[in-house]
Amino acid sequence: MTFDELTSAPELIRAIRELGWERPTPVQAKAIPAAREGRDVVGIAQTGTGKTAAFLLPALERQVHKEGLHTLILCPTRELAQQVAEDARALAKYTELWVGEIYGGVPLGPQIRDLRAGFDVIVATPGRLIDHLERGNVDLSTVEVVVLDEADRMLDMGFRPQIEAILAATPKEKQTLLFSATMPNGVHALALRILHDPVWIEVARPSTAAEKVEQRVYPVRPDQKTSLLLRLLEQDGMDQVLVFTRTKIGADALFSRLEAAGVNATVLHGDRDMKQRQRALDAFASGKVRVLVATDVAQRGLDIDGISHVINYDVPQNPEDYVHRIGRTGRAGASGIAITFLTPAELAQLRDIERVLGYRLPRFTVEGFDSALAVEAPVRAVPRLNRAGTRLGARRIEELSPEEKAALLRVG
């Protein structure tokens, strides 16, 4: 199948060729035909599978020669809204469609002026769009297509009331496309309630990790996390590293420690203003900085090719966050490595992740950082196992022979 078979709009085909897209991804090949028929669609697909184009192409084709607001796309974060709007503009380059972004963290005034001037496509976060609806700055009565992107994340962030109010302001007769990386009960119930006889498309089992991402767990004491990170950053291939922390304070503290150690890094979290966030993303995407320290504000919607490693400095709070975090690497068919630091206090969270994944994540050690392996009895003596590791002492416990284990356990 080719993109020529998935759209009849010459303007879109020209843009697709200019973007260098050759063949549709599985989610595009499945979702676009159904959407072009006017069907409601539920798309369950991991990040990095091309689902943005899966809803943009049919929506833009439907209104390529129309005037007025006909497409509304809701996203959970400003970063994702910016990315989706940028993708929409790239696809609509040879059309006369105007694409607008509406999100919080910036003044209302310029957005009010832009909304009054008129958009054909609006990409918005629910909270800010509700502000404009309540002020009478936007009219959604002409909307023909509504897209809910990252629906699971929007519900996690408590946007259900806003989503419901926004949908109520759109025509009853419309096409709704809902995309989500996972399908928890809340999203499933929402889909059943707001979609009419939808086509269900699933290109990957929910809560699975990207196939081309090698996953590793490094047990470590809490006070050694930063030292272990610095040691790992010395390894070859650590070209573009995204490090996730649990809190904004933790992100700032780690960023300061990395800077003090001479690591070229930047930081991204919810307390940074829009300009600071954009500068951080631009510096990381362009390769000016090698390490981006971020909270979960970046786990979705951060569409940067070439991220070699994702490091969970703190174990994610739930399995879905783990999936989305590590989905930042291994994108578009590339390979990547996802590393999770494990302290004794976080073992229960990791086991929850492993239960959802359906397999145990392999444990690795680095020489000098192996005493935390005691978090997982019955291998309390294993800290002595890796004295003869690789260049940096990294060796999988699973690679040890029974004789090695037996001998070292006797020593322990």
C-alpha positions as CSV (number, residue, x, y, z in Angstrom):
1,M,0.0,0.0,0.0
2,T,1.2,3.5,-0.8
3,F,0.1,7.0,0.4
4,D,-1.3,7.6,-3.1
5,E,-3.9,5.0,-2.2
6,L,-4.7,6.6,1.1
7,T,-5.5,10.1,-0.1
8,S,-6.8,11.6,-3.3
9,A,-5.7,15.2,-2.6
10,P,-2.8,16.2,-4.8
11,E,-1.8,18.9,-2.3
12,L,-1.4,16.3,0.5
13,I,0.4,13.8,-1.8
14,R,2.9,16.6,-2.8
15,A,3.6,17.4,0.9
16,I,4.0,13.7,1.8
17,R,6.6,13.2,-1.0
18,E,8.4,16.3,0.2
19,L,8.5,14.9,3.7
20,G,10.1,11.7,2.4
21,W,7.4,9.3,3.6
22,E,7.5,6.2,1.5
23,R,5.0,3.6,2.9
24,P,2.3,3.9,5.5
25,T,2.8,2.5,9.0
26,P,0.4,-0.2,10.1
27,V,-1.8,2.2,12.1
28,Q,-2.0,4.5,9.1
29,A,-2.8,1.7,6.7
30,K,-5.6,0.6,9.0
31,A,-7.0,3.8,10.3
32,I,-7.0,6.1,7.3
33,P,-9.3,4.0,5.0
34,A,-11.9,3.8,7.8
35,A,-11.7,7.5,8.6
36,R,-12.0,8.4,4.9
37,E,-15.3,6.5,4.8
38,G,-16.5,8.8,7.6
39,R,-16.4,6.1,10.3
40,D,-15.6,6.9,13.9
41,V,-12.3,5.3,14.8
42,V,-10.6,4.1,18.0
43,G,-6.9,3.6,17.4
44,I,-4.7,1.9,20.0
45,A,-1.1,2.3,19.1
46,Q,2.2,3.0,20.8
47,T,4.0,6.3,20.5
48,G,6.2,6.5,17.5
49,T,4.0,4.4,15.2
50,G,2.8,7.3,13.1
51,K,-0.7,7.7,14.6
52,T,-0.6,11.5,14.2
53,A,-0.6,11.2,10.4
54,A,-3.3,8.5,10.8
55,F,-5.8,11.2,11.9
56,L,-4.4,14.2,10.2
57,L,-4.4,12.9,6.6
58,P,-8.1,12.0,6.5
59,A,-9.2,15.1,8.4
60,L,-7.2,17.4,6.1
61,E,-8.4,15.7,3.0
62,R,-12.0,16.1,4.1
63,Q,-11.7,19.9,4.3
64,V,-8.9,20.7,1.9
65,H,-11.2,22.8,-0.3
66,K,-13.5,24.1,2.5
67,E,-13.4,27.3,4.5
68,G,-14.0,27.6,8.2
69,L,-13.3,25.6,11.3
70,H,-14.0,21.9,10.5
71,T,-11.3,20.0,12.4
72,L,-10.6,20.1,16.2
73,I,-7.8,18.1,17.8
74,L,-7.5,17.9,21.5
75,C,-4.1,17.0,23.1
76,P,-3.1,16.7,26.8
77,T,0.0,18.9,26.8
78,R,1.3,22.1,25.2
79,E,4.3,20.2,23.8
80,L,2.1,17.6,22.1
81,A,-0.2,20.3,20.7
82,Q,2.8,22.1,19.3
83,Q,4.1,19.0,17.7
84,V,0.7,18.0,16.2
85,A,0.1,21.5,14.8
86,E,3.6,21.5,13.3
87,D,2.8,18.2,11.6
88,A,-0.5,19.5,10.4
89,R,1.1,22.6,8.8
90,A,3.7,20.4,7.1
91,L,1.0,18.3,5.5
92,A,-1.2,21.3,4.7
93,K,1.7,23.2,3.2
94,Y,0.3,23.3,-0.3
95,T,-3.3,23.9,0.8
96,E,-4.9,27.2,2.0
97,L,-5.8,25.7,5.4
98,W,-4.9,27.7,8.5
99,V,-3.8,25.7,11.5
100,G,-3.9,27.2,15.0
101,E,-2.5,26.2,18.4
102,I,-4.5,26.9,21.6
103,Y,-2.8,26.0,24.9
104,G,-2.1,27.5,28.3
105,G,1.0,29.1,29.7
106,V,0.8,32.0,27.2
107,P,-1.3,35.2,27.2
108,L,-4.9,35.0,26.0
109,G,-4.7,38.2,23.9
110,P,-2.9,36.9,20.9
111,Q,-4.9,33.7,20.9
112,I,-8.2,35.8,21.0
113,R,-7.0,37.8,17.9
114,D,-6.0,34.6,16.0
115,L,-9.3,32.9,16.8
116,R,-11.3,35.9,15.6
117,A,-9.3,35.9,12.4
118,G,-10.3,32.3,11.9
119,F,-8.7,28.9,11.7
120,D,-9.6,25.9,9.6
121,V,-7.9,23.5,12.0
122,I,-7.4,24.0,15.8
123,V,-5.1,21.9,17.9
124,A,-5.8,22.6,21.6
125,T,-5.4,21.5,25.1
126,P,-8.7,21.1,26.9
127,G,-8.2,23.6,29.7
128,R,-7.3,26.6,27.6
129,L,-10.0,25.8,25.0
130,I,-12.6,25.8,27.7
131,D,-11.4,29.3,28.7
132,H,-12.0,30.5,25.2
133,L,-15.4,28.8,25.0
134,E,-16.6,30.3,28.2
135,R,-15.4,33.8,27.0
136,G,-17.2,33.4,23.7
137,N,-13.9,33.6,21.7
138,V,-14.4,30.4,19.7
139,D,-17.4,28.8,17.9
140,L,-17.3,25.0,17.5
141,S,-20.6,24.7,15.7
142,T,-19.0,24.1,12.3
143,V,-16.7,21.3,13.5
144,E,-17.0,18.1,11.4
145,V,-14.1,16.1,12.8
146,V,-13.0,15.9,16.5
147,V,-9.8,14.1,17.3
148,L,-8.8,13.0,20.9
149,D,-5.1,12.4,20.8
150,E,-3.5,10.6,23.8
151,A,-6.9,10.1,25.3
152,D,-5.5,8.0,28.2
153,R,-3.2,10.8,29.2
154,M,-5.9,13.4,29.1
155,L,-8.0,11.4,31.4
156,D,-5.0,10.8,33.7
157,M,-4.6,14.5,33.9
158,G,-8.3,15.0,35.0
159,F,-9.5,16.5,31.7
160,R,-12.7,14.5,31.5
161,P,-15.1,17.4,32.5
162,Q,-13.4,19.7,29.9
163,I,-13.6,17.1,27.2
164,E,-17.2,16.5,27.9
165,A,-18.0,20.2,27.7
166,I,-16.0,20.7,24.5
167,L,-17.8,17.8,22.8
168,A,-21.1,19.2,23.9
169,A,-20.2,22.4,22.1
170,T,-19.7,20.6,18.8
171,P,-22.4,19.3,16.5
172,K,-24.1,16.1,17.3
173,E,-23.4,14.8,13.8
174,K,-19.7,14.7,13.5
175,Q,-16.9,12.2,13.1
176,T,-14.8,11.4,16.2
177,L,-11.4,9.8,16.1
178,L,-9.9,8.7,19.4
179,F,-6.3,7.6,19.7
180,S,-4.6,6.2,22.7
181,A,-1.4,4.3,23.5
182,T,-3.3,2.2,26.1
183,M,-6.9,1.4,26.7
184,P,-7.7,1.6,30.4
185,N,-11.3,1.3,31.6
186,G,-11.9,5.1,31.6
187,V,-10.8,5.5,28.0
188,H,-12.8,2.4,27.0
189,A,-16.0,3.8,28.7
190,L,-15.4,7.2,27.1
191,A,-15.1,5.7,23.6
192,L,-18.3,3.7,24.0
193,R,-20.1,6.8,25.1
194,I,-19.0,9.4,22.6
195,L,-18.3,7.3,19.5
196,H,-20.9,5.9,17.1
197,D,-20.3,2.4,15.9
198,P,-16.5,2.9,15.8
199,V,-13.9,0.9,13.9
200,W,-11.5,-0.5,16.6
201,I,-7.9,-0.7,15.4
202,E,-5.0,-2.1,17.5
203,V,-1.5,-2.3,16.1
204,A,0.2,-3.3,19.4
205,R,-1.1,-4.8,22.6
206,P,-1.8,-2.1,25.2
207,S,1.0,-1.5,27.8
208,T,3.6,-3.3,25.7
209,A,7.1,-1.8,25.2
210,A,8.6,-0.9,21.9
211,E,10.0,-4.0,20.2
212,K,13.3,-2.5,19.2
213,V,14.0,-1.1,22.7
214,E,16.5,-3.0,24.8
215,Q,15.4,-2.8,28.4
216,R,17.7,-2.9,31.4
217,V,17.3,-2.5,35.1
218,Y,20.3,-1.3,37.3
219,P,19.8,-1.9,41.0
220,V,21.4,0.9,42.9
221,R,21.4,2.6,46.3
222,P,19.5,5.9,46.3
223,D,22.6,7.9,47.2
224,Q,24.5,6.4,44.2
225,K,22.0,7.2,41.5
226,T,23.8,10.3,40.2
227,S,27.2,8.7,40.3
228,L,25.8,5.7,38.4
229,L,24.3,8.0,35.8
230,L,27.6,9.8,35.3
231,R,29.4,6.5,35.0
232,L,26.9,5.3,32.3
233,L,27.3,8.5,30.4
234,E,30.9,7.7,29.9
235,Q,30.0,4.7,27.8
236,D,30.2,4.8,24.0
237,G,26.9,5.3,22.2
238,M,25.4,7.6,24.9
239,D,24.7,10.1,22.1
240,Q,21.3,11.6,23.0
241,V,20.0,10.7,26.4
242,L,16.6,11.5,27.9
243,V,16.5,11.2,31.7
244,F,13.2,11.1,33.6
245,T,12.8,12.1,37.2
246,R,9.6,11.8,39.3
247,T,9.5,15.4,40.5
248,K,10.3,18.9,39.2
249,I,12.6,19.5,42.3
250,G,14.4,16.3,41.5
251,A,14.8,17.3,37.9
252,D,16.4,20.7,38.8
253,A,18.7,19.0,41.4
254,L,19.9,16.4,39.0
255,F,20.4,19.0,36.2
256,S,22.6,21.1,38.6
257,R,24.7,18.0,39.6
258,L,25.2,17.1,35.9
259,E,26.2,20.7,35.1
260,A,28.7,20.7,38.0
261,A,30.2,17.4,36.6
262,G,30.7,19.0,33.2
263,V,27.9,17.2,31.4
264,N,26.2,19.2,28.6
265,A,22.6,19.1,29.8
266,T,19.3,20.9,30.0
267,V,16.1,20.5,31.9
268,L,12.3,20.4,31.1
269,H,9.4,20.4,33.5
270,G,6.1,22.1,34.2
271,D,7.5,25.1,36.2
272,R,9.6,26.2,33.2
273,D,7.9,28.9,31.1
274,M,7.1,28.4,27.4
275,K,10.3,30.0,26.1
276,Q,12.5,28.0,28.5
277,R,10.8,24.8,27.4
278,Q,11.2,25.5,23.8
279,R,14.8,26.4,24.2
280,A,15.4,23.2,26.1
281,L,13.7,21.1,23.4
282,D,15.5,22.9,20.5
283,A,18.9,22.5,22.1
284,F,18.3,18.8,22.7
285,A,16.8,18.1,19.3
286,S,19.6,19.9,17.5
287,G,22.3,18.0,19.5
288,K,23.6,21.2,21.2
289,V,23.1,19.4,24.5
290,R,23.5,15.6,25.0
291,V,21.3,15.1,28.0
292,L,17.7,16.3,28.7
293,V,16.5,15.9,32.2
294,A,12.7,15.9,32.3
295,T,9.6,15.1,34.3
296,D,6.7,13.2,32.8
297,V,5.7,16.4,30.9
298,A,8.0,15.1,28.2
299,Q,7.0,11.4,28.2
300,R,4.5,11.9,25.4
301,G,4.5,14.3,22.5
302,L,8.3,14.6,22.5
303,D,8.9,13.6,18.9
304,I,12.7,13.6,18.5
305,D,14.4,11.1,16.3
306,G,17.7,9.7,17.3
307,I,17.3,9.5,21.1
308,S,19.7,6.7,21.9
309,H,18.9,6.1,25.5
310,V,16.0,6.7,27.9
311,I,16.9,6.5,31.6
312,N,14.3,6.2,34.3
313,Y,16.3,7.9,37.1
314,D,13.2,7.1,39.2
315,V,10.9,4.1,38.5
316,P,7.7,5.3,36.9
317,Q,4.6,5.4,39.1
318,N,2.6,3.1,36.8
319,P,3.2,0.7,33.9
320,E,1.6,3.0,31.4
321,D,4.1,5.8,32.2
322,Y,6.9,3.3,31.8
323,V,5.7,2.3,28.3
324,H,5.4,5.9,27.2
325,R,8.7,7.0,28.7
326,I,10.7,4.3,27.0
327,G,8.7,4.9,23.8
328,R,10.8,8.1,23.3
329,T,13.6,5.9,22.0
330,G,13.5,3.1,19.4
331,R,11.2,5.3,17.2
332,A,10.4,4.8,13.6
333,G,12.1,1.4,13.4
334,A,15.3,2.5,15.0
335,S,16.8,0.7,18.0
336,G,17.3,2.2,21.5
337,I,18.1,1.4,25.1
338,A,15.9,2.0,28.1
339,I,17.5,1.9,31.5
340,T,15.7,2.0,34.8
341,F,17.4,2.6,38.1
342,L,16.0,0.4,40.9
343,T,16.2,1.2,44.6
344,P,14.8,-1.1,47.3
345,A,11.9,1.3,47.9
346,E,10.9,1.1,44.2
347,L,10.8,-2.7,43.9
348,A,7.0,-3.0,44.2
349,Q,6.5,-0.4,41.4
350,L,8.9,-2.3,39.1
351,R,7.1,-5.6,39.8
352,D,3.8,-4.0,38.8
353,I,5.4,-2.9,35.5
354,E,6.8,-6.4,34.9
355,R,3.4,-8.0,35.6
356,V,1.8,-5.8,32.9
357,L,4.6,-6.4,30.4
358,G,4.4,-10.1,31.1
359,Y,8.1,-10.7,31.6
360,R,10.9,-9.9,34.0
361,L,13.2,-7.1,32.9
362,P,16.9,-8.1,32.9
363,R,19.1,-6.9,35.7
364,F,22.5,-5.4,35.0
365,T,25.3,-4.1,37.3
366,V,28.2,-1.7,37.0
367,E,31.2,-2.4,39.1
368,G,31.2,-0.4,42.3
369,F,27.4,0.0,42.2
370,D,26.3,-3.6,42.9
371,S,25.6,-3.6,46.6
372,A,21.9,-2.6,46.0
373,L,21.3,-6.1,44.5
374,A,20.3,-7.1,48.0
375,V,16.9,-5.5,47.2
376,E,16.0,-8.8,45.5
377,A,16.5,-11.8,47.7
378,P,17.4,-14.7,47.2
379,V,20.5,-13.3,45.4
380,R,21.9,-11.3,48.3
381,A,25.4,-12.5,47.5
382,V,25.2,-11.5,43.9
383,P,27.0,-8.1,44.5
384,R,30.2,-10.1,44.4
385,L,29.4,-11.6,41.0
386,N,30.4,-8.8,38.7
387,R,34.0,-8.0,39.7
388,A,35.1,-9.2,36.3
389,G,32.6,-7.4,34.1
390,T,33.0,-5.6,30.8
391,R,34.9,-2.3,30.3
392,L,32.6,-0.5,32.8
393,G,31.8,-3.6,34.8
394,A,28.4,-4.0,33.3
395,R,27.3,-7.7,33.2
396,R,23.9,-9.3,33.2
397,I,23.3,-11.5,36.2
398,E,21.5,-14.0,33.9
399,E,24.8,-14.5,32.1
400,L,26.5,-16.1,35.1
401,S,27.1,-19.8,35.0
402,P,25.6,-22.0,37.8
403,E,29.2,-22.7,39.0
404,E,29.9,-18.9,39.3
405,K,26.8,-18.4,41.3
406,A,27.4,-21.3,43.6
407,A,31.0,-20.3,44.2
408,L,30.1,-16.7,45.0
409,L,27.2,-17.6,47.2
410,R,29.6,-19.7,49.2
411,V,31.8,-16.6,49.6
412,G,28.7,-14.6,50.6
